Amino acid sequence: MTQASARHILVSNEKSCIELQTKINAGELSFEEAAATHSQCPSGKQGGDLGSFGPGMMVSEFDHVVFNEEVGKVHGPVQTQFGFHLVEITSRQD
């Protein structure tokens, strides 16, 4: 079964999400720092780390990114019922 590991940053609006992504991509802020400082998810305290999980364990919008997009890159904004996410896939095994 496919397994993936990812980390994320959850914010309430798309504008904040895009601003954080710009800073991360420019090297002004690490993903871990951004998660610890800005994420509204408790996982922010661990740099946004969600651990390892399989398909169907996260909401569908999140699943789609984690199991289809490039590993090691910051993706987003991804909108779910919880808000807007930046998602970094740290690993994926089929």
N, C-alpha and C positions, 0 to 999 in steps of 0.2 A: 504494500500500500504506500502511496505517495505521502511523504512527510515534509513539512517545511518549518523553518524557524524564521521569525520576523520580529521587528520592533516597530513601534508606531508612536506618533504624537497626535493627540486628539485636542482640537480646538473648536470653538463654537461657530466660527465664521470662515468663509472662503478666503477673505482678504488676509487674515492672520496666517492662514495656512500657506498661502503663496509667499508672504513676506518671510516666513520661517524657511521655506524651501529655498528661496533666493539666497538667504544668509548661509544656509548649510552648503549649497552648491558652490558658493563663492569662497568657502573656507573660513568665513567669519565666525561660525558657530559650529560646534560638533553636534551630531545627531543626539548624543547622550546629554549634552548641556541643554539643548533645546527642549528635549523631553522632560528633563528634571525641572526646568524653569517654567515651561509653558503648557505642558500636557495636562488635561483635565482628567486623565485616566490614572488610577493608582499605580499603573506600571511605569509611569514617569519617574518614580523614585529609583527604578532599576534601569534607567536610560531608555525606557519604552519597551523593554524586552518582554515579549509574549511567550517565550519558550517555543517548544515544538508542538505541532498540531497537524491533523489531517484534514482533508477536504470535508466541508460540511460542519466543521466545529466553530467557524466564525460566520458572521453575517455574509450574505451572498456577494455583496459589492467588494468586501474585503477579500473573501475567498478568490474571487475572479482575479484580482491583482496578484495575490500571493502565489497562485498556482499557474499563472500565465505570463507574467512579466519578468523582466530581466533581474537576476539575482545581483545584489550588491549595489543597486541603484535606488535613489529615493524617488518614490512614485507618489503622485497626488496632484491636487487635492482629490481625495476619494470621499464622496459623501455617503454617509449611512444615517440611520435613525438616531445615532448618538452625536453626530456632528460631522466635522471635516477632519480627515486623517492625512498625515504623511506616513507612508509605509516604506520600510526598507526590508527587503527579503534578505536575510543573512545566510540562509542555506535552503536547499530543496533536493530531496532524493526521491527517485521513482522506485 
